[in-house]
Amino acid sequence: MFRALVVEKDAEGKTRAGVQELDDSRLPAGGDVTVAVEWSTLNYKDGLCMGSGGGMVRVWPHVPGIDFAGTVEASDDPRYRAGDRVVLTGWRVGESWWGGFAEKARVKADWLVPLPDGLTTRQAMAVGTAGFTAMLSVMALEAHGLVPELGEVLVTGAAGGVGSVAVALLAGRGYQVAAVTGRPETEAYLRGLGASRIVPRADLAETVAKPLESEVWAGCIDNVGGPMLARVLGQMKADCSVASVGLAGGADLPAKVTPFILRGVNLLGINSVMVPYAKRVEAWERIAAELPMGKLEAMVQECGLGDLPELGRAILKGGVQGRVVVDVRR
């Protein structure tokens, strides 16, 4: 038997989430590695899957949790054996496949990555998909020529999960980081992560008539999309790049092609779900080596399985700062 947060939908289409005790036979068929989950984490997608309508879930009942880290309990795949410590992000686990809000998970071996040396399972989930996405963004920007000498790097939605880790990663690598936030009370938090400048969200919230403004930013990790992304594109320095990771401000992009043609700006889409194995391993190894773990701890709050429904509602309203790690054993 194992405990899990189970989301169910009734005949009227209403969803409810609660902790249940399940038999091991309920674990998904088709997986070849069983993991004793130790830690998971809360993401926006998890809030959707627990909330009204059930987000991307199509088959009920469902166990959310798009990330988890733990120890292999049993494996039918030669790449993993009992006792191996592993981490999982992406691959629609927690959406179309039972996820990490449980004491056990059974998944495909292809979706797992060995936990890097020096990283605990709790730290891995303090990073989670959010931090993994932030590292993929840094890797993409640097692959397109970003170096600290070029100037300031902008991070939008900086107080959220991806933004918080992005600020800490960039600052740790010697970049001057400008953090965008709509919550003035987060300024001390963001400066503690390494932000050298705070940009009020209102300064970038609306598009302007001119397709190009003064060249300001050497790079950007954008969590917002919509009008803010359009505005940032017009402020990028020539031949610099924006890593696009979110759409909290909307999926439409009310921008002109001018920044791409006259300044050679690159818009880099970051997919953190279906990432090839070698790239996932590289990203996790860099996280273990480069992310300041002291700063990571400053952005973490801890909870148990029973706390998740309330926190899921809060994250959908923008009420969660930093990272939430889930101790699935309590």
PyMOL commands that set and color helices and strands:
alter all, ss='L'
color gray80, all
select helices_A, chain A and resi 24-26+44-50+109-111+121-143+148-150+161-172+184-193+201-203+226-233+258-262+277-290+293-298+305-316
alter helices_A, ss='H'
color red, helices_A
select strands_A, chain A and resi 2-9+15-22+33-41+67-75+85-89+104-107+112-114+153-155+177-181+197-200+217-222+236-244+266-269+300-304+323-327
alter strands_A, ss='S'
color yellow, strands_A
deselect
rebuild
show_as cartoon
